[in-house]
Amino acid sequence: MKGRKGLKRLGFLMALLMALVVMAGCGSDTKPQAKEEIWQKTDLTAEQKVDSLLESMSDEEKVGQLILFGMQGTQVNDDVRYMLSEYKMGGIILFDRNMESKEQVAALIQDLQKAARQSEKAPLFVAIDQEGGWVARLSSELVKVPAAEQLGQGTPAEAAKLALESGKELKSLGFNVNFAPVADLGLADERSYGTTAAEVIPFVKAVGNAYHEAGLIYSLKHFPGIGRTVTDLHKEGNTIDASADELWATDLKPFETIIQSVNNDDYMVMVSHAVYSNLDDTMPASLSKVIMQDILRQKLGYKGVIITDDMEMGAVANHYSFGDMSVKAVNAGVDIVLIGQEYNHAIEGYNAILKAVRSGDISKDRLNDAVRHILMLKISHNLAW
């Protein structure tokens, strides 16, 4: 009898185990479907979709959305899969080191979105810096766009035509974000359309509209303007001493004009690492609550996504740890922290933000506000895996 009871008990446990395995299998099969049901529902507004997704996301998943990282290599390898599955990172930027041909890039982006689909609740931002001139990736194969300074000698319509052609090509490869156009005045290396706001604004507006027509999210950079810098921010910081009145009349004018006349869901605003002594003399713009909250959000009324310039740049990386500056950036009002070179730096930023959320150093309201901006942008542009 004892033996029979033992067999019955064993049989019950085996049956229970099999049921759990089946249930687990069903869960893993339906998880992507559940995400896509929310993402693709036609009877929900964008705001309702965002609310549903936010409610279903853990703090770990939310923090992942705040990081846009860079990868090594030209294909999805174990390192990239780990970054997406373990940290749920919400975006990636590709550089020349990742690009061999148009066919390879298209396959890479498809594989990236496929990997993200297995573990994330939203498709990836897949970004590129394709301004034109010397800031151009895969220049041997992609549409050649002259430098902004050269385009500024022509008409906004001519610049827009090239931007539309380039944008459609990028979109066809799978990119959904282009970190262009430059809205700065008189930036070095031919990166500006002109030296005055009156010259720059028509080009920035026309080129941005062309990228939007092509189906891309674009960016206005580098808020609140870095045309006055005298050192390369990739190497070291720079303090701009122009008065607030002077900045409002010049460098800030292109940003103000576009923000107040173009749908904020069409683009991100990329914030610079320069210090503006008469706006906030204690912090670079990318870590400044005054510049991002008081000026960009409140005074200009911007409601879209705020992203940092690359945190690997010497202007900030020489002075802060990646964890420290990531937390400072988010608390100051940044939605996405761009860490485009080393995996360990992106992981350090992620872990520090998550720790700060758990300790209360970053409030749940600030976290949800950032994720809400990100998801709204992804949904409004119909991003897909």
C-alpha positions as CSV (number, residue, x, y, z in Angstrom):
1,M,0.0,0.0,0.0
2,K,2.8,2.3,0.9
3,G,4.4,1.7,-2.5
4,R,1.1,2.4,-4.3
5,K,0.6,5.6,-2.4
6,G,4.1,6.6,-3.4
7,L,3.5,5.9,-7.0
8,K,0.2,7.8,-6.9
9,R,2.0,10.7,-5.3
10,L,4.7,10.6,-7.9
11,G,2.2,10.4,-10.7
12,F,0.4,13.4,-9.3
13,L,3.6,15.4,-9.1
14,M,4.6,14.4,-12.7
15,A,1.2,15.4,-13.9
16,L,1.5,18.7,-12.1
17,L,5.0,19.3,-13.5
18,M,3.8,18.6,-17.1
19,A,0.9,21.0,-16.6
20,L,3.3,23.7,-15.4
21,V,5.6,23.0,-18.4
22,V,2.6,23.4,-20.8
23,M,1.5,26.5,-19.1
24,A,5.0,28.0,-19.3
25,G,5.2,27.0,-22.9
26,C,1.9,28.7,-23.6
27,G,3.1,31.8,-21.8
28,S,6.2,32.1,-23.8
29,D,4.3,31.6,-27.1
30,T,1.7,34.2,-26.3
31,K,3.8,36.9,-24.7
32,P,4.8,38.4,-28.1
33,Q,1.3,38.1,-29.2
34,A,0.0,39.9,-26.1
35,K,2.5,42.8,-26.7
36,E,1.5,43.0,-30.4
37,E,-2.2,43.0,-29.5
38,I,-1.7,46.2,-27.5
39,W,0.6,47.6,-30.1
40,Q,-1.6,47.0,-33.0
41,K,-5.1,47.5,-31.5
42,T,-7.1,49.9,-33.7
43,D,-9.8,50.6,-31.1
44,L,-7.3,52.2,-28.6
45,T,-5.9,55.7,-28.8
46,A,-2.2,56.2,-28.6
47,E,-2.6,57.4,-25.0
48,Q,-4.5,54.3,-24.1
49,K,-1.9,52.0,-25.7
50,V,0.8,53.8,-23.7
51,D,-1.2,53.4,-20.5
52,S,-1.6,49.7,-21.1
53,L,2.0,49.2,-21.9
54,L,3.2,51.2,-18.9
55,E,0.9,49.2,-16.6
56,S,2.4,45.9,-17.9
57,M,6.1,47.0,-17.6
58,S,8.4,46.3,-14.7
59,D,10.9,48.9,-13.5
60,E,13.6,47.0,-15.2
61,E,11.8,47.2,-18.6
62,K,11.1,50.9,-18.1
63,V,14.7,51.7,-17.4
64,G,15.8,49.8,-20.4
65,Q,13.7,52.1,-22.6
66,L,15.8,55.0,-21.3
67,I,19.0,53.7,-22.8
68,L,20.1,53.9,-26.5
69,F,23.3,52.0,-26.9
70,G,25.9,51.2,-29.6
71,M,26.9,47.7,-30.7
72,Q,30.1,46.2,-31.9
73,G,30.3,44.0,-35.0
74,T,28.1,43.7,-38.1
75,Q,25.6,41.1,-36.9
76,V,23.5,40.2,-33.9
77,N,25.8,38.2,-31.7
78,D,25.5,36.9,-28.1
79,D,26.6,40.3,-26.6
80,V,23.8,42.1,-28.5
81,R,21.2,39.5,-27.6
82,Y,22.3,39.8,-23.9
83,M,21.9,43.6,-24.0
84,L,18.4,43.3,-25.4
85,S,17.2,40.3,-23.3
86,E,18.9,41.2,-19.9
87,Y,18.6,45.0,-20.0
88,K,15.6,45.5,-22.4
89,M,17.4,48.5,-23.9
90,G,15.0,50.5,-26.0
91,G,17.2,51.7,-28.8
92,I,20.5,51.2,-30.7
93,I,22.7,53.4,-32.9
94,L,24.7,52.1,-35.8
95,F,28.0,53.4,-37.0
96,D,30.4,52.7,-39.9
97,R,31.9,49.9,-37.8
98,N,28.5,48.1,-38.0
99,M,27.9,48.7,-41.7
100,E,29.4,46.8,-44.7
101,S,26.7,47.0,-47.4
102,K,23.1,48.0,-47.7
103,E,22.0,44.4,-47.8
104,Q,24.0,43.6,-44.6
105,V,22.5,46.6,-42.8
106,A,19.0,45.7,-43.8
107,A,19.5,42.1,-42.5
108,L,21.2,43.4,-39.3
109,I,18.3,45.7,-38.5
110,Q,15.8,43.0,-39.2
111,D,17.6,40.7,-36.8
112,L,17.9,43.4,-34.1
113,Q,14.1,43.9,-34.2
114,K,13.5,40.2,-34.2
115,A,15.8,39.8,-31.1
116,A,14.0,42.7,-29.3
117,R,10.6,41.1,-30.1
118,Q,11.5,38.1,-28.0
119,S,11.9,40.1,-24.8
120,E,10.7,43.7,-25.1
121,K,7.3,45.4,-25.0
122,A,8.1,47.9,-27.7
123,P,10.2,47.9,-31.0
124,L,13.6,49.4,-31.0
125,F,14.6,52.9,-32.0
126,V,17.3,52.1,-34.7
127,A,19.2,55.3,-35.2
128,I,22.0,56.7,-37.4
129,D,23.9,60.0,-37.7
130,Q,23.4,60.8,-41.3
131,E,23.7,64.6,-41.5
132,G,25.7,64.8,-44.7
133,G,29.2,66.1,-45.4
134,W,31.7,64.3,-43.2
135,V,29.1,63.0,-40.8
136,A,27.9,60.2,-43.1
137,R,27.8,56.5,-42.7
138,L,28.4,53.9,-45.4
139,S,29.3,56.8,-47.7
140,S,30.4,54.4,-50.5
141,E,26.8,53.1,-51.0
142,L,24.2,55.5,-49.5
143,V,22.8,58.6,-51.0
144,K,25.5,61.3,-50.8
145,V,24.3,64.5,-49.1
146,P,26.6,67.5,-49.1
147,A,27.6,69.3,-45.9
148,A,25.0,71.6,-44.5
149,E,27.1,74.7,-45.2
150,Q,27.2,73.8,-48.8
151,L,23.5,73.1,-48.9
152,G,23.0,76.5,-47.3
153,Q,24.3,78.1,-50.5
154,G,21.3,76.8,-52.3
155,T,17.6,76.7,-51.5
156,P,15.7,74.9,-48.7
157,A,13.7,73.0,-51.4
158,E,16.9,71.6,-52.9
159,A,18.1,70.5,-49.4
160,A,14.7,68.9,-48.7
161,K,14.8,67.0,-52.0
162,L,18.1,65.4,-51.0
163,A,16.9,64.7,-47.4
164,L,13.8,63.0,-48.7
165,E,15.8,60.8,-51.0
166,S,18.3,59.9,-48.2
167,G,15.5,59.5,-45.7
168,K,13.5,57.0,-47.9
169,E,16.7,55.0,-48.4
170,L,17.4,54.9,-44.7
171,K,13.8,53.9,-44.0
172,S,14.0,51.1,-46.6
173,L,16.9,49.6,-44.7
174,G,15.0,49.6,-41.4
175,F,16.2,52.8,-39.7
176,N,13.6,54.8,-37.9
177,V,15.6,57.6,-36.4
178,N,18.1,60.0,-38.0
179,F,20.0,62.3,-35.7
180,A,19.8,65.3,-38.1
181,P,19.4,68.1,-39.0
182,V,21.8,70.4,-37.1
183,A,20.0,73.5,-35.9
184,D,23.2,75.2,-34.6
185,L,24.5,78.5,-36.0
186,G,27.9,78.6,-37.6
187,L,29.1,75.2,-36.3
188,A,32.6,74.1,-37.4
189,D,33.3,71.5,-40.1
190,E,30.6,72.8,-42.4
191,R,27.8,71.3,-40.2
192,S,25.5,74.4,-40.1
193,Y,23.3,75.8,-42.9
194,G,24.3,79.3,-42.0
195,T,25.5,81.7,-39.3
196,T,22.2,83.4,-38.5
197,A,18.9,82.1,-37.3
198,A,17.2,83.6,-40.4
199,E,19.5,81.6,-42.6
200,V,19.3,78.3,-40.7
201,I,15.6,78.1,-39.8
202,P,14.1,77.5,-43.4
203,F,16.6,74.7,-44.0
204,V,16.1,73.0,-40.7
205,K,12.3,73.1,-41.1
206,A,12.4,71.9,-44.8
207,V,14.9,69.1,-44.1
208,G,13.1,68.0,-40.9
209,N,9.8,67.9,-42.8
210,A,11.4,65.8,-45.6
211,Y,12.7,63.2,-43.1
212,H,9.2,63.1,-41.6
213,E,7.7,62.6,-45.0
214,A,10.2,59.7,-45.6
215,G,8.8,58.1,-42.4
216,L,11.8,58.8,-40.1
217,I,11.9,60.4,-36.7
218,Y,14.5,63.2,-36.8
219,S,16.3,65.3,-34.2
220,L,17.0,68.9,-33.6
221,K,20.5,69.2,-32.3
222,H,22.4,70.4,-30.3
223,F,20.1,72.2,-27.9
224,P,20.5,75.1,-26.9
225,G,23.1,75.5,-29.7
226,I,26.8,74.8,-29.9
227,G,27.9,77.1,-32.7
228,R,29.8,79.2,-30.2
229,T,32.0,76.4,-28.9
230,V,35.7,76.7,-29.5
231,T,36.8,73.2,-28.5
232,D,35.5,69.8,-29.8
233,L,33.0,68.5,-27.2
234,H,34.0,65.0,-28.2
235,K,37.3,65.7,-26.5
236,E,36.6,68.2,-23.7
237,G,34.0,70.6,-22.3
238,N,33.3,74.1,-23.3
239,T,31.7,77.0,-21.6
240,I,29.6,79.5,-23.6
241,D,29.4,82.9,-21.9
242,A,26.9,84.6,-24.2
243,S,24.2,86.4,-22.2
244,A,20.7,84.8,-21.9
245,D,19.2,87.6,-24.1
246,E,21.8,87.0,-26.8
247,L,21.2,83.2,-26.8
248,W,17.5,83.7,-27.1
249,A,17.9,86.1,-30.0
250,T,20.3,83.8,-31.9
251,D,21.3,80.2,-31.0
252,L,17.9,79.3,-29.4
253,K,15.8,80.8,-32.1
254,P,15.8,77.8,-34.6
255,F,14.8,75.5,-31.8
256,E,12.1,77.9,-30.5
257,T,10.7,78.3,-34.1
258,I,10.5,74.6,-34.9
259,I,9.2,73.5,-31.5
260,Q,6.4,76.0,-31.6
261,S,5.4,75.4,-35.2
262,V,6.0,71.7,-35.9
263,N,4.3,68.7,-34.2
264,N,6.6,67.7,-31.3
265,D,5.9,64.0,-32.0
266,D,7.8,64.3,-35.3
267,Y,11.3,64.6,-33.7
268,M,13.5,64.4,-30.7
269,V,15.5,67.2,-29.2
270,M,19.2,66.3,-28.7
271,V,20.8,68.2,-25.8
272,S,24.4,69.3,-25.9
273,H,27.2,68.8,-23.4
274,A,28.3,72.5,-23.4
275,V,27.9,74.7,-20.3
276,Y,26.0,77.9,-20.7
277,S,27.2,80.1,-17.9
278,N,24.3,82.6,-18.1
279,L,21.6,79.9,-18.2
280,D,23.1,77.4,-15.7
281,D,26.7,77.9,-14.7
282,T,26.9,74.6,-12.7
283,M,26.0,71.9,-15.2
284,P,26.4,71.1,-18.9
285,A,23.1,71.3,-20.7
286,S,22.7,67.5,-20.8
287,L,22.7,67.4,-17.0
288,S,20.9,70.7,-16.4
289,K,17.3,70.9,-15.0
290,V,17.3,74.6,-15.7
291,I,17.9,74.1,-19.4
292,M,15.8,71.0,-20.0
293,Q,12.9,71.6,-17.6
294,D,12.7,75.3,-17.1
295,I,13.6,76.4,-20.7
296,L,12.9,73.4,-23.0
297,R,9.8,72.0,-21.3
298,Q,8.3,75.1,-19.6
299,K,9.3,78.1,-21.6
300,L,9.3,76.5,-25.0
301,G,6.6,74.1,-24.3
302,Y,8.3,71.1,-25.9
303,K,6.4,67.8,-25.2
304,G,8.4,65.3,-27.1
305,V,11.5,63.1,-26.4
306,I,14.6,64.7,-25.0
307,I,17.9,62.7,-25.7
308,T,21.4,63.4,-24.7
309,D,24.3,63.7,-27.1
310,D,26.6,60.7,-26.7
311,M,27.7,60.4,-23.1
312,E,31.0,58.9,-24.3
313,M,32.1,62.4,-25.3
314,G,34.9,63.9,-23.3
315,A,32.9,66.9,-22.3
316,V,31.1,64.8,-19.8
317,A,32.9,61.4,-19.7
318,N,36.1,63.1,-18.5
319,H,34.3,64.5,-15.5
320,Y,31.6,62.0,-14.4
321,S,31.1,58.2,-14.2
322,F,28.6,56.8,-16.6
323,G,26.4,55.8,-13.7
324,D,26.5,59.2,-12.1
325,M,25.8,61.2,-15.2
326,S,23.1,58.9,-16.4
327,V,21.2,59.5,-13.1
328,K,21.8,63.2,-13.2
329,A,20.6,63.4,-16.8
330,V,17.3,61.6,-16.1
331,N,16.7,63.6,-13.0
332,A,17.3,66.8,-15.0
333,G,14.7,65.8,-17.5
334,V,16.3,63.6,-20.1
335,D,14.2,60.8,-21.5
336,I,16.9,58.8,-23.4
337,V,20.5,58.5,-22.4
338,L,22.7,57.9,-25.5
339,I,25.8,55.8,-24.7
340,G,27.0,54.8,-28.1
341,Q,30.4,53.0,-27.8
342,E,31.0,50.5,-25.0
343,Y,28.6,47.9,-23.7
344,N,29.9,48.2,-20.1
345,H,29.3,51.9,-20.1
346,A,25.7,51.4,-21.2
347,I,25.3,48.7,-18.6
348,E,26.7,51.0,-15.9
349,G,24.2,53.7,-16.9
350,Y,21.3,51.2,-16.8
351,N,22.3,49.8,-13.4
352,A,22.7,53.2,-11.8
353,I,19.3,54.4,-13.1
354,L,17.6,51.3,-11.9
355,K,19.3,51.6,-8.5
356,A,18.2,55.2,-8.2
357,V,14.6,54.3,-9.1
358,R,14.6,51.6,-6.4
359,S,16.1,53.9,-3.8
360,G,13.8,56.8,-4.7
361,D,16.6,59.0,-6.0
362,I,14.7,59.0,-9.3
363,S,11.0,59.2,-8.6
364,K,8.5,56.8,-10.2
365,D,6.8,59.8,-11.7
366,R,10.0,60.9,-13.5
367,L,10.6,57.4,-14.7
368,N,7.0,57.0,-16.0
369,D,7.1,60.5,-17.6
370,A,10.3,59.6,-19.6
371,V,8.9,56.2,-20.7
372,R,5.6,57.8,-21.6
373,H,7.4,60.2,-24.0
374,I,9.3,57.3,-25.5
375,L,6.4,55.0,-26.0
376,M,4.2,57.8,-27.4
377,L,6.9,58.6,-30.0
378,K,7.2,54.9,-31.0
379,I,3.5,54.4,-31.3
380,S,2.8,57.7,-33.2
381,H,5.4,56.6,-35.8
382,N,3.9,53.0,-36.0
383,L,7.3,51.4,-35.2
384,A,7.2,47.7,-35.7
385,W,9.4,44.7,-34.9
